[in-house]
Amino acid sequence: MNRIVRHSSRIELSQAAIKANFGFIRKKVGEGPVISSVVKANAYGHGIETFVPMAEKAGVRHFSTASAHEAEEVLHSRTKKSDIMIMGILYGEDLSWAIENGIEFYVFDFERLEAALKVAKELNTPAKVHLEAETGTNRTGMLEAEFNKCLTLVKKNKDHLHCYGICSHLGGAESLSNQFKIDQQKQRFKEFLKLGKAKGITPKYRHLACSAAALAMPDTVYDMVRVGVAQYGFWPSPDIYFMHLQDVDKGKDNPMRRVISWKTDVMAIKHVKKGEFIGYGTSYQALRDMEVAVIPLGYCNGYARGLSNRGHVLIKGKKAPIVGLVNMNLFMVDITHIKGVEPGEEVVLIGRQGNNSITVSSFSDTSNLLNNEMISRLPAAIPRYPVR
Ligand SMILES: *Cc1c(COP(=O)(O)O)cnc(C)c1O
């Protein structure tokens, strides 16, 4: 729907940052492998509709999603003939949609492959399947016996089943403390590739690496890497960042650039007398006369309630601390120290303003998992805009 009335906040995506991040990832993985841009969770909150054409401008021609529902959005957002791959949920009733649209999808059980074969025959259109191996994440993926059954079925039905991939997923490549497990997974993956070879099946892509592996473990990089968090400018973890620093032999070097900025405007300004409480309850009492700005969004817009009395925003390039609780659709910040603020003044929730910036990790410590959780929950309803 094309809306006329403004939303209470906006997200901007930087084309230059996207270009820089893909440039950096390309340098790490070399010229050979296809970089599949993982845009599950609405492109980690960046917004599929806006992000996909921007990634295409940076040269991306392959996208991965967790669900068919997301794949449909990529299909309608792409501006080139980019390939689309579903790594997760695809209901049986949507198989014909996927096959008709040339969408690649994971197969993690034999029944799914049989179903795909049936539909491919009916449509007289080949199914593009990726056979997923269980190497130790114990999420989806097939053990040897079932995997072999699939290989046999593919071999017998080469006109209808096109083997686009043999793949697996590393469970926790971002943490050095998991190395023994990751090493085992790498080894097991090689065994599955051998099974394919033994049956004479050469997939278009062998793929194992996520961001952390693509950036730090060259021996996980085959014909394709599936890159999520790194393309948005976040290091998968401090471990991977330190490994990069060792690699380039520098004490400081961060070629990755944050893509997302999140902005709103001051809705109202309040003078609060010393001794008064701000917002619900008594969690914040003014210890002096204060100038307070009301911000028109809250936890229903993905702004974490946990930031109550802790987070801050940027106004006129200065930090304005949150005072009181983050409400469902409002919160208040202290602007006593910032002169000349009027309603309508730009407020930066995430991003840069003047010489200051607010990072996603400042909300959620340095844990990548929490970064992912925070950004991927940004509501789809917030409008996204490309910027330079
Ligand atoms: C999410 C996901 C990725 C991308 O992971 P990042 O760590 O964000 O790069 C790759 N492969 C699969 C199967 C995934 O689910």
The ligand as an SDF file (V2000), in Angstrom:
LIG
                    3D

 15 15  0  0  0  0  0  0  0  0999 V2000
   21.2560  -17.3100    8.9890 C   0  0  0  0  0  0  0  0  0  0  0  0
   21.9720  -18.2830    8.1570 C   0  0  0  0  0  0  0  0  0  0  0  0
   23.1530  -17.9090    7.4970 C   0  0  0  0  0  0  0  0  0  0  0  0
   23.7940  -16.5400    7.6540 C   0  0  0  0  0  0  0  0  0  0  0  0
   24.3880  -16.4320    8.9180 O   0  0  0  0  0  0  0  0  0  0  0  0
   25.2790  -15.1720    9.3280 P   0  0  0  0  0  0  0  0  0  0  0  0
   26.0130  -15.6090   10.5310 O   0  0  0  0  0  0  0  0  0  0  0  0
   24.3500  -14.0450    9.6220 O   0  0  0  0  0  0  0  0  0  0  0  0
   26.1570  -14.8760    8.1730 O   0  0  0  0  0  0  0  0  0  0  0  0
   23.7330  -18.8360    6.6640 C   0  0  0  0  0  0  0  0  0  0  0  0
   23.1960  -20.0810    6.5150 N   0  0  0  0  0  0  0  0  0  0  0  0
   22.0820  -20.4600    7.1360 C   0  0  0  0  0  0  0  0  0  0  0  0
   21.5460  -21.8370    6.9230 C   0  0  0  0  0  0  0  0  0  0  0  0
   21.4290  -19.5830    7.9950 C   0  0  0  0  0  0  0  0  0  0  0  0
   20.3260  -19.9800    8.6350 O   0  0  0  0  0  0  0  0  0  0  0  0
  1  2  1  0
  2  3  1  0
  2 14  2  0
  3  4  1  0
  3 10  2  0
  4  5  1  0
  5  6  1  0
  6  7  2  0
  6  8  1  0
  6  9  1  0
 10 11  1  0
 11 12  2  0
 12 13  1  0
 12 14  1  0
 14 15  1  0
M  END
$$$$
